[in-house]
Amino acid sequence: MLAELLRDLFRIEARNVAINHDQYSLNSLNGFFETEDGAFFFKFHQEEGEEAMSGEYYRADILARAGLPVDQPLLMSVLPGEQILVYRRRTDPRFSDVLRALDLKDDAAARGRAVEAERRLSEAVLKVYLATLHTVGAREVAAEPIHRLFYERLVDRSAASYPGGRMASFYVGKDFAFPNLTLDWETLSRCRFVVNGIEYSDSIGALFDAAHERLNPARLADAGGVVAHGDAHNANVWYEERDGGAHLSFFDPAFAGENIPALLAEVKTTFHNILAHPLWLYDPAMAAGRYKASAVLDGALLRVTTDFAPSPVRRALLDVKAEALWRPLLSELKARGMLPADWRRVIRLGLFLCPTLVMNLRAGATTHNAISSLIGFSVAVMAGSEPVAGDDLISRFIDTIDPDNG
């Protein structure tokens, strides 16, 4: 079928077509093929409601013109249902694969190269953000495809009804199986989490409601817009070792844009490259074998105990993301009078939607099990909600990037 599609779209004769088994391709598939001109890599992307799109899905030229390192496709189709990119095949690993290896077996030297590569990329991205930061109108913001990763997964596109979209199909009215505990949606959505002794302010239902209100594209013009990739999780990043160091470059800019809300531009990258690891989001079966998690319902509180924690490389990447990108970006927004008073809330709500709507976190619905599901919802709440008292990894990160903190 793919060989036929490639023939119809590009008039090429593809042979030895192979589809990769790829845990990171949650809304796409990729693989390899050959022609008389050599070996190629393809990536095929699909989203709900594509038929309503304008067809401007892949815009690598936007990033290239802005000065970002991006791999340009040789061939592309932007037709709804046939959105496919074709690249010359590379032997370089994706950054996601490099980091996964470090999650499983830490190597200080390799970790240092990876973290330094991330620092250089974050510095390059920041330079583009600062150079392209501009005031935007609600209509310009609403036209950007990045909202398909956030707000539009909360609603039904046809009627804009809430709850709808993935939120409704994944969770509303469903049961949730955790280790030795099963809850219905009404109960889970209303109870607040206490994770390893830290109590959180907002329930899952309250976080979804707040995201529906605040991440509406009509309300996201207040912090300006930037040129951004928008979906730069590390399975969309090449890792190349040369000249004694490592270098990163983007590909598959399916959600790139010129008016992406400044507070939303780096959210997907921050969650999926750091907080989703090790293992629980993309390798739930392995996570269940490596980590423990249990829960007890205590009135309106869900008390969770788990030994899950980010690996050394993920903690180092979070530090880099804070120092080299988020803090200077927020400082510039503040200096220009463009930083909303509720910027913390906006970032947290974006982080919360990343894991909950990229795939179904319910055990048994897709690949998740009772342990990975409980870890996933716990991390999502930790990302989305402020602790009632004390601090955690994410609240310390937020404090670090606060431009008011000297």
N, C-alpha and C positions, 0 to 999 in steps of 0.2 A: 504493500500500500504506500509506503513512504517513497519507494523507488518510482512509483507511478506519479505521486504528487510532485516529486522533484522534476520529473520529465515534463509534466504539464506546466509547472510554474516557470522553470528555467531552461527547458529544452536541453537537458543534460541526461546522459545515460549513467545512472548510479549503479554500482555493483558493490557486493560485499557490505550491504547496509547492515549495521549493528546498532541496537538500542542499548544504552547503558542502564544497568541497575544503579540508580542514583538516589540515595536517601535525601539529598538536598533539593531535588526537583519535585517540589510539592504541587506546583501548578504548571509543569512543563515536562517535556522529555527531551533527551539529547542523545547523541551517538555519533557514529562515524560512517563514512562511505568513501568509495574511491571512484575516480573516473580516469579517462586517459590522460588528464592533466595533473593527477596526483591524488593525495589523501586530504580529506576534508572533515570538519567537525560541524554538526548542525545542532541547533536548539530550536524547538518548537514550543511556543507558548500559547496558553489558552486561559481565558478568564470568562466568568459568567457575564452574559449581556454584551458580548463583543460586537454583536450586530449593530449596537447603538453607537459604537465608537466611530470617530472620524477617519480612522485608518492610519493616523500618525503615531503608531506604536513605537517604532524603533527609530531613534533620532541620535545616533552616535555622533553625528556632525555637530550637534549642539555642544556636546562635551569637548570634542576636539577643538572647536573654535574658541572655547573658553580656556583651553590650555591644559585640560586634564588628560592623563594617559589612558587612552581607550583604544581597544582593538577594533578596527573597522571591519564589518562584514564584507565579504566579496559579493554575496548575493543576498537579497532579502525580499520577502513578501509581507505586506502589511494588511492583506485581505482578512477580514474576520473569519475565524475558523481555519485559516491557512497562514498564520503568522509564524514565519520560519526564517531563521538566520543561518547563513552558511559562511564558515570561516575556513581559512587554510588550517589544516590540522597542526597543532603544536604538541611538543613533547613535555612542555612545562606542566607541573601540577597546578591545580587550583589551590588558592590559599586555604580553603576549607580543608583540603586533604592534608596539607602540611600541619595545620593546627590540630586536627584530629589525632595525628600521630603523636604530637606533643602532649595532648590530653592523656593518651594511653601510656606514654613513656616519656617522661620529661628529660630533656637534654639541654643543659644550661647554655651551651654555645649555640645550638640551633634555635633555642628560644630567643636568645639575644638577637640573632639575625632577623628572625620573624618580627620581633617587637620593633626593631629599628626600621624595618621595611614599612611597618604600619605607621610609625612616626612620620616618615618621609611622605607617605601617601596622605596622611591627615594634614600635614603642613601644606601640601599642594592643594588639597580640597579647600582648606581654610582660605588660602590665597584667592581662590576662585570665588568663594562665598563672599569675601570682603570686597572683591573687585566688582561683583555683580549685584550686590545688595541694593535694592531699590524699592521705592514705594509701589504698591500694587493695589488694584481695585478688586472687589469681590468677584467680579465676572472673570477677570484674568486668572485669579486663583482657582475658581471653580472649573475652569477649562483644563486644568492639569490632570493627567491620568493618575497621579500618585494617590488621589482620593479613593481609587479602586482598591488600594491596599488597606484603607482605614475606614472612613465613613461609609462608603458604599457597600461594605460588607455587613453593615448594621441594619440596612433598610432594603425593602423591595424596590427595585428601580422603577417599576411601572407605576406604582402609586406612592412611592417614597414613604411607605408605612413602616412604623417601628413598633416592636422589633420585627425585623425581616431579614432577608439575605442569609448569610452564613450564620449569623447569631441565632436566628430562629430555627434554621434547619439543624444546626449542631446541638443546641442546648435547650431551648424552650420546650417544656413539657416532657423532657427526657429524664431518665434515671442515671445516677452517677455512682459507679462502683469503685470504692476505695478499699484498702485492706481492712477487712472485718467490719465494713460500714458501707451501707448504700443509702443515698439521699436522693429525693426527688428535686426537680428544678426549683420549686417554690422554697424549699428549705435551704438548699445550697445558695441560691441567689440572695437570700436575706441574711444568712449568718455571716458574722465577721470572723476573720482568720486570726489565730494566734500561732505563729510559727516559731518553734524553738524558744518559746517564752516571750516573743515580741508580739504585742497585740497591734492590729492594724485598724485604721479608722473606718475604712469603707468596705462594704460588702461587694461581692462580684456584681450583683444586680445594680447597685448604686454606681459602680464604675462604668458599666455599660451605659446607664442612663446619662451620666455626666459626659461620656465620650460622644454620645449621640447629640448632645446639646453643644458642647464646646468645640468638637472637631468638625462640625458642619463647615463645609468650605466657605460659606458666606461669612463665617466669623474668623477666618484664619488669615485675613489680609493685614491684621493689625501689626504684625512683626515684620512686614515686608516680604519680598520674594528674592530668590537666588537661583542661579543655574546649578542644577544638581542631578546626580544619577537617580537618587530617590529609592533605589532598591539594591544597594551595593552590598548585599550579603556576600560572604566570601566564596560561595560557589559561583559568583559572577566576577571573580577576581583571579587573574593569573599571577603565579609566583615564579619569578625567574632569578636564578642565582648567576651572577656574572660580576666581573671586576672586583672580586673579593667581598661582595655584599649581595643583598637580595633586593629585588625591585618588583613592584606590584603595578598591575594595569587592569582596567575595567573591561568587561564585555557585557553584552546583552543589556543595553540601557532601555529596557522596555518601558520604563516609567520616567525617563529623563524629561526635563522641562526647563524653561527659562523663568517661570514665575512660581516656583515651588515655595510654599511657606517656609520661612527661615527656621522656624522652630520644629518643623516636621522633616526637614531635609535629611538629617542625620539619625533620626530615630530608629528606622529599620536597621541600619548598619549597627547601631549600638546594641540593640537587643539581640539580633540574630547572630552576630559575630562574637558576642561575649556572654550575655545572660542565658542564652539557650544551651549553653555547654557547661560541662561535658555531657554529651550523650542523650539527655532526657528528651529533647525535642525530636532529634533526627534519628536516634538509635534507641528507642524506648525499651526494646528487649534487652539490650546490653545494660541500660541504666537499671533495670529491675534486678539484674544479676550483681550489680556493683553497689547499689545504694539501698538503704532501708527507708521506709516511710510508713507512718501510722497516723491515724486520726481518731479523735474521740469527740462526739458532739456533746457540748456542755451548755445547755440552754441555747442562747443565741450565738454562742462561740464555737467555732470548729478548731479544736486544739490539735495542731500538727507537730509531729516530731520527725525529723529527718536528718540524715548525715550527709545529704547532698551539699556540695560546695564547689564553687568555681576552681579550676586548676590554676597553678602558678602562671601559665601563659595567659589565661583569660583575665586574671587579676591585673597582670601587667598591661594588657591591651586596654583595660578599662581606665587605668591611670593615664595611658597615652591619649586615649580619646578625650579624657577630661582636660588634660594640660595642653595638648596641641590643637584641639579643635573647639570643644564646647565652651570652655571658659573665655578664650579670646573672642569667639563669635558673640557670646552673650554680652561681653564687655563693650563690643562695638555697637550692638543693638542699644545698649543703655546709653552710650555716648551720643548716639543719634536720636535719642528720645523715642526709640521704636520697640522697647522691651515692655511687653504687657505686664501688669502687676501680677497676673496669675500664670506667669511663664512656667513655673514649676508644675502646676497642674496640667498644662498643655503637654509638656514633655512626658509626664507620668502617664497620662491617658493614652498617648501614642504608644508608649512602651507596653502598656497593658494590652492593647489590641493586637500587638505583633504576634504573640503566641496563641491567643485565644481564637483568632480568626484566620490564621494562616492554615491551620488544619484542625480537625476535630479532636479535642483533648479528652473526650470521654473514653474510658476504657472499653475496648471491644468494638468501638465504632469504626476505627480504621486500624492503626498499628499500636495504639496506646494500651497499656495494661494498668492495673490498679495502682501500682507504685509510681509509674511515670506520670499517670494522670494527676495524682495527688501532688507530686513534685511540681508539675506544670502549673496547676492552678495556684499553688502556693507562691511560686516565683512570679506569676502574673500579678497576684495581689501585692506582693512586696514591691514590684515595679510600679504599680498604679497608685498605691495608697501610702500615705505618710504613717509612720508608727505613732501609736498613742503616746508612747514614752520610749526613751532609749533610742538607739540607732541600729542600722544594719548596713550592709554593703552598699545598697542603692541610696539610702539617705545620706551616707557619707559622700557618695559620688555627687549627689545633687548639691550638697553643701560646698564641695570643692569647686564646682563650676559656677557658683553664685558670685556674680561680679561685686556684690556688696561685702563679701567676706575677704578681708585682706590677707 
